[in-house]
């Protein structure tokens, strides 16, 4: 097991990474001892791991659970209300702890529910997908989607700890594993060139679920994210760099209907579009863009957006984004490989050409 920490003063918390952590009572006991515990999971993950997790929180005064439907399309206020129903039905107090057992959707919804219930209660992240283990479970971003925009309703609410049991990846579908690799590649692109080079050499090992390679990648990503979150918890500056490809990607997810494209698939395409736009601004050369696309393709991820979205619709969707300021779409671009920048000072025709050219790749 490896343990990292997100350094936020009195709210400092650990990230535990390794196989077989779900029933490690000593990791969870300090956070649940004598308290009410509500496990939040989904219909796919709960049958696999909820009984094991119950043993891990055995020191709690009471343990209950709520199981939600599985899928991005269910990441809504209406479905999240089922968590409140479960908490109120059993009259949980402000000393309760919510435990998010699942991927990014469950983590975001359980965290947001914890931020809201009785004006804020504790929660623990137990991520079971690669995407959630390397990214979404760390940093305290919580929320739900709205038909007009992804993650537009939410709150910053940090967990007590993150328990990334790498053994849960054994049951992850291949498509979900590849989707998680998009967020892994992101760290190499924005701030860790040596890691990008490592990924070029080891992406097949990751796809083959090599335990040592997966543990190394998860730890490397979590270490990078923990450093960024510790420096900028609420995304006032450098943390925004973690959104490389996300503004393009969120437009795809919203435009196609939540759940049609997995988040990682949309982000992968978004990162290719960000690289192409960076080339259009003269920051990247053609070979670097091809190199990025080769790695994303090797990870079995798409490099072009869906042809169903017109260029005009794409721009409309991008304009409904948390990163829009004063009417300008702030984009995360690549000044060079391994170095990202935040920019809203770019010629609009370059953005328009980026979208048109990406759509044109479908012929």
C-alpha positions as semicolon CSV with decimal commas, in nm:
position;residue;x (nm);y (nm);z (nm)
1;X;0,000;0,000;0,000
2;X;0,108;0,356;-0,081
3;X;-0,024;0,654;0,113
4;X;-0,016;1,014;-0,009
5;X;-0,171;1,322;0,151
6;X;-0,364;1,622;0,028
7;X;-0,221;1,905;0,236
8;X;-0,504;2,136;0,340
9;X;-0,402;2,231;0,692
10;X;-0,648;2,094;0,948
11;X;-0,842;1,928;0,665
12;X;-0,539;1,726;0,550
13;X;-0,642;1,378;0,436
14;X;-0,479;1,058;0,311
15;X;-0,506;0,878;-0,022
16;X;-0,445;0,506;0,029
17;X;-0,360;0,310;-0,288
18;X;-0,320;-0,068;-0,318
19;X;-0,497;-0,402;-0,353
20;X;-0,729;-0,545;-0,089
21;X;-0,797;-0,220;0,098
22;X;-1,177;-0,243;0,115
23;X;-1,181;-0,460;0,426
24;X;-0,879;-0,303;0,595
25;X;-1,061;-0,204;0,912
26;X;-0,766;-0,004;1,045
27;X;-0,785;0,236;0,749
28;X;-1,154;0,319;0,796
29;X;-1,195;0,283;1,173
30;X;-1,054;0,628;1,264
31;X;-1,324;0,791;1,050
32;X;-1,629;0,577;1,134
33;X;-1,585;0,455;1,491
34;X;-1,913;0,489;1,680
35;X;-2,076;0,692;1,401
36;X;-2,368;0,634;1,163
37;X;-2,248;0,524;0,819
38;X;-2,451;0,549;0,498
39;X;-2,289;0,364;0,208
40;X;-2,385;0,513;-0,130
41;X;-2,330;0,285;-0,428
42;X;-2,489;0,182;-0,757
43;X;-2,657;-0,127;-0,897
44;X;-2,339;-0,248;-1,068
45;X;-2,084;-0,201;-0,789
46;X;-2,295;-0,279;-0,480
47;X;-2,339;-0,653;-0,549
48;X;-1,962;-0,686;-0,598
49;X;-1,818;-0,494;-0,305
50;X;-2,073;-0,363;-0,057
51;X;-2,051;-0,664;0,175
52;X;-1,673;-0,636;0,190
53;X;-1,697;-0,265;0,266
54;X;-1,949;-0,332;0,543
55;X;-1,686;-0,544;0,716
56;X;-1,439;-0,258;0,678
57;X;-1,670;-0,015;0,860
58;X;-1,780;-0,268;1,122
59;X;-1,688;-0,029;1,404
60;X;-1,970;0,207;1,310
61;X;-2,265;0,247;1,546
62;X;-2,504;0,187;1,256
63;X;-2,458;0,096;0,889
64;X;-2,714;0,153;0,615
65;X;-2,695;0,180;0,239
66;X;-2,863;0,337;-0,061
67;X;-2,814;0,190;-0,408
68;X;-2,865;0,420;-0,708
69;X;-2,902;0,339;-1,078
70;X;-2,573;0,322;-1,270
71;X;-2,483;0,575;-1,537
72;X;-2,399;0,939;-1,611
73;X;-2,761;0,999;-1,716
74;X;-2,862;0,945;-1,352
75;X;-2,629;1,210;-1,213
76;X;-2,917;1,446;-1,138
77;X;-3,072;1,631;-0,846
78;X;-3,373;1,400;-0,869
79;X;-3,168;1,084;-0,821
80;X;-2,945;1,247;-0,559
81;X;-3,259;1,317;-0,357
82;X;-3,277;0,942;-0,289
83;X;-2,968;0,981;-0,071
84;X;-3,146;1,246;0,136
85;X;-3,454;1,025;0,156
86;X;-3,241;0,740;0,295
87;X;-3,066;0,964;0,549
88;X;-3,388;1,123;0,673
89;X;-3,578;0,796;0,684
90;X;-3,336;0,658;0,942
91;X;-3,291;1,001;1,106
92;X;-2,914;1,024;1,068
93;X;-2,753;1,302;1,269
94;X;-2,485;1,555;1,171
95;X;-2,225;1,306;1,299
96;X;-2,300;1,061;1,022
97;X;-2,051;0,968;0,749
98;X;-2,138;0,901;0,386
99;X;-1,917;0,649;0,206
100;X;-1,909;0,673;-0,174
101;X;-1,853;0,325;-0,320
102;X;-1,831;0,347;-0,698
103;X;-1,698;0,554;-0,984
104;X;-1,698;0,925;-1,050
105;X;-2,075;0,961;-1,069
106;X;-2,129;0,805;-0,726
107;X;-1,838;0,999;-0,577
108;X;-1,968;1,330;-0,710
109;X;-2,327;1,267;-0,598
110;X;-2,245;1,129;-0,254
111;X;-2,000;1,412;-0,194
112;X;-2,256;1,673;-0,296
113;X;-2,519;1,511;-0,075
114;X;-2,269;1,520;0,214
115;X;-2,203;1,888;0,147
116;X;-2,577;1,961;0,165
117;X;-2,718;1,729;0,433
118;X;-2,775;1,931;0,750
119;X;-2,543;2,192;0,593
120;X;-2,250;1,956;0,569
121;X;-2,147;1,613;0,699
122;X;-1,836;1,401;0,650
123;X;-1,779;1,159;0,365
124;X;-1,523;0,907;0,245
125;X;-1,430;0,825;-0,114
126;X;-1,393;0,457;-0,209
127;X;-1,342;0,481;-0,588
128;X;-1,379;0,162;-0,794
129;X;-1,298;0,284;-1,148
130;X;-0,964;0,392;-1,290
131;X;-1,098;0,738;-1,372
132;X;-1,220;0,796;-1,018
133;X;-0,905;0,651;-0,860
134;X;-0,669;0,876;-1,057
135;X;-0,878;1,192;-1,062
136;X;-1,235;1,254;-0,951
137;X;-1,212;1,108;-0,598
138;X;-0,932;1,349;-0,505
139;X;-0,982;1,720;-0,455
140;X;-1,333;1,771;-0,323
141;X;-1,520;1,859;-0,641
142;X;-1,877;1,731;-0,607
143;X;-2,194;1,791;-0,803
144;X;-2,460;1,684;-1,049
145;X;-2,540;1,752;-1,412
146;X;-2,810;1,975;-1,559
147;X;-2,962;1,924;-1,906
148;X;-2,799;2,251;-2,012
149;X;-2,453;2,186;-1,869
150;X;-2,235;1,923;-1,705
151;X;-2,140;1,962;-1,337
152;X;-2,296;2,308;-1,322
153;X;-2,457;2,242;-0,980
154;X;-2,223;2,140;-0,699
155;X;-1,991;2,233;-0,416
156;X;-1,633;2,194;-0,299
157;X;-1,640;1,942;-0,014
158;X;-1,325;1,748;0,078
159;X;-1,342;1,384;0,191
160;X;-1,198;1,247;0,515
161;X;-0,991;1,001;0,313
162;X;-0,966;0,828;-0,024
163;X;-0,939;0,449;-0,033
164;X;-0,835;0,334;-0,382
165;X;-0,848;-0,045;-0,380
166;X;-0,678;-0,140;-0,707
167;X;-0,826;-0,492;-0,691
168;X;-1,166;-0,343;-0,786
169;X;-1,025;-0,268;-1,132
170;X;-1,032;-0,643;-1,204
171;X;-1,409;-0,620;-1,261
172;X;-1,399;-0,295;-1,460
173;X;-1,521;-0,327;-1,822
174;X;-1,256;-0,264;-2,089
175;X;-1,433;0,047;-2,216
176;X;-1,433;0,198;-1,865
177;X;-1,064;0,114;-1,821
178;X;-0,978;0,300;-2,142
179;X;-1,194;0,593;-2,035
180;X;-0,989;0,617;-1,716
181;X;-0,669;0,627;-1,918
182;X;-0,778;0,961;-2,065
183;X;-0,737;1,125;-1,724
184;X;-0,407;0,939;-1,674
185;X;-0,270;1,076;-2,003
186;X;-0,391;1,423;-1,905
187;X;-0,135;1,447;-1,623
188;X;0,148;1,366;-1,859
189;X;0,031;1,637;-2,098
190;X;-0,019;1,919;-1,849
191;X;0,266;1,885;-1,602
192;X;0,463;1,560;-1,615
193;X;0,653;1,498;-1,939
194;X;0,853;1,203;-1,796
195;X;0,523;1,036;-1,710
196;X;0,395;1,097;-2,064
197;X;0,703;0,920;-2,197
198;X;0,647;0,634;-1,951
199;X;0,289;0,602;-2,076
200;X;0,406;0,578;-2,436
201;X;0,615;0,277;-2,334
202;X;0,364;0,115;-2,097
203;X;0,012;0,181;-2,222
204;X;-0,028;-0,183;-2,329
205;X;0,060;-0,299;-1,977
206;X;-0,211;-0,072;-1,839
207;X;-0,466;-0,207;-2,085
208;X;-0,363;-0,560;-1,982
209;X;-0,435;-0,461;-1,618
210;X;-0,080;-0,523;-1,501
211;X;-0,105;-0,460;-1,127
212;X;0,236;-0,299;-1,087
213;X;0,186;-0,065;-1,382
214;X;-0,164;0,036;-1,270
215;X;-0,051;0,106;-0,913
216;X;0,237;0,318;-1,041
217;X;0,011;0,519;-1,272
218;X;-0,253;0,576;-1,003
219;X;0,005;0,689;-0,751
220;X;0,172;0,923;-1,002
221;X;-0,159;1,083;-1,098
222;X;-0,274;1,120;-0,737
223;X;0,059;1,273;-0,639
224;X;0,028;1,531;-0,918
225;X;-0,332;1,612;-0,830
226;X;-0,267;1,632;-0,456
227;X;0,006;1,889;-0,516
228;X;-0,222;2,100;-0,735
229;X;-0,521;2,081;-0,498
230;X;-0,302;2,167;-0,198
231;X;-0,187;2,481;-0,380
232;X;-0,527;2,583;-0,520
233;X;-0,824;2,410;-0,356
234;X;-1,103;2,606;-0,522
235;X;-0,965;2,645;-0,872
236;X;-0,869;3,010;-0,853
237;X;-0,557;2,952;-1,061
238;X;-0,335;2,655;-1,129
239;X;-0,602;2,391;-1,055
240;X;-0,784;2,495;-1,371
241;X;-0,503;2,329;-1,567
242;X;-0,652;1,993;-1,463
243;X;-0,937;2,070;-1,704
244;X;-0,735;2,010;-2,021
245;X;-0,980;1,888;-2,285
246;X;-1,277;1,919;-2,051
247;X;-1,451;2,221;-2,206
248;X;-1,451;2,050;-2,546
249;X;-1,537;1,719;-2,379
250;X;-1,826;1,852;-2,172
251;X;-1,980;1,993;-2,490
252;X;-1,971;1,644;-2,640
253;X;-2,123;1,482;-2,330
254;X;-2,402;1,739;-2,302
255;X;-2,473;1,754;-2,675
256;X;-2,488;1,378;-2,725
257;X;-2,687;1,313;-2,406
258;X;-2,526;1,207;-2,080
259;X;-2,403;0,850;-2,090
260;X;-2,373;0,817;-2,469
261;X;-2,004;0,910;-2,456
262;X;-1,816;0,819;-2,139
263;X;-1,651;1,114;-1,967
264;X;-1,303;0,984;-2,044
265;X;-1,388;0,930;-2,410
266;X;-1,509;1,289;-2,441
267;X;-1,204;1,422;-2,256
268;X;-0,971;1,222;-2,482
269;X;-1,122;1,385;-2,790
270;X;-1,118;1,720;-2,612
271;X;-0,746;1,687;-2,542
272;X;-0,682;1,617;-2,911
273;X;-0,882;1,928;-2,999
274;X;-0,687;2,132;-2,741
275;X;-0,361;2,005;-2,894
276;X;-0,480;2,095;-3,244
277;X;-0,578;2,443;-3,128
278;X;-0,241;2,483;-2,959
279;X;-0,082;2,397;-3,293
280;X;-0,304;2,656;-3,461
281;X;-0,165;2,915;-3,221
282;X;0,190;2,812;-3,310
283;X;0,274;2,644;-2,979
284;X;0,294;2,280;-3,089
285;X;0,435;2,131;-3,405
286;X;0,263;1,870;-3,619
287;X;0,470;1,579;-3,489
288;X;0,384;1,661;-3,125
289;X;0,013;1,664;-3,207
290;X;0,048;1,328;-3,385
291;X;0,240;1,193;-3,088
292;X;-0,044;1,286;-2,852
293;X;-0,301;1,131;-3,084
294;X;-0,095;0,812;-3,116
295;X;-0,098;0,762;-2,738
296;X;-0,471;0,834;-2,712
297;X;-0,541;0,593;-2,998
298;X;-0,320;0,330;-2,835
299;X;-0,534;0,368;-2,521
300;X;-0,834;0,275;-2,740
301;X;-0,990;0,619;-2,714
302;X;-1,146;0,845;-2,981
303;X;-0,957;1,141;-3,127
304;X;-1,244;1,312;-3,314
305;X;-1,582;1,443;-3,192
306;X;-1,917;1,303;-3,309
307;X;-2,026;1,428;-3,649
308;X;-2,381;1,481;-3,521
309;X;-2,280;1,802;-3,343
310;X;-2,261;2,099;-3,579
311;X;-1,984;2,354;-3,528
312;X;-2,244;2,609;-3,421
313;X;-2,397;2,373;-3,165
314;X;-2,051;2,283;-3,036
315;X;-1,973;2,650;-2,967
316;X;-2,311;2,701;-2,799
317;X;-2,245;2,413;-2,563
318;X;-1,892;2,531;-2,484
319;X;-2,034;2,869;-2,384
320;X;-2,229;2,701;-2,100
321;X;-1,927;2,608;-1,891
322;X;-1,794;2,694;-1,547
323;X;-1,475;2,827;-1,706
324;X;-1,651;3,099;-1,906
325;X;-1,565;3,443;-1,769
326;X;-1,697;3,776;-1,896
327;X;-1,833;3,604;-2,203
328;X;-1,496;3,453;-2,297
329;X;-1,442;3,078;-2,307
330;X;-1,129;3,006;-2,102
331;X;-0,948;2,708;-2,248
332;X;-0,666;2,495;-2,117
333;X;-0,411;2,461;-2,398
334;X;-0,059;2,323;-2,434
335;X;0,227;2,569;-2,459
336;X;0,445;2,265;-2,509
337;X;0,425;1,896;-2,428
338;X;0,413;1,865;-2,049
339;X;0,323;2,232;-1,993
340;X;-0,034;2,364;-1,998
341;X;-0,162;2,722;-1,992
342;X;-0,497;2,892;-1,926
343;X;-0,602;3,120;-2,211
344;X;-0,898;3,328;-2,318
345;X;-0,679;3,554;-2,534
346;X;-0,695;3,373;-2,866
347;X;-0,843;3,463;-3,206
348;X;-1,198;3,330;-3,233
349;X;-1,133;3,200;-3,587
350;X;-0,869;2,962;-3,446
351;X;-1,127;2,805;-3,214
352;X;-1,382;2,785;-3,495
353;X;-1,128;2,623;-3,728
354;X;-1,030;2,373;-3,456
355;X;-1,390;2,256;-3,420
356;X;-1,455;2,248;-3,796
357;X;-1,134;2,054;-3,869
358;X;-1,202;1,804;-3,589
359;X;-1,553;1,738;-3,722
360;X;-1,412;1,710;-4,074
361;X;-1,206;1,408;-3,972
362;X;-1,517;1,197;-4,018
363;X;-1,495;1,269;-4,391
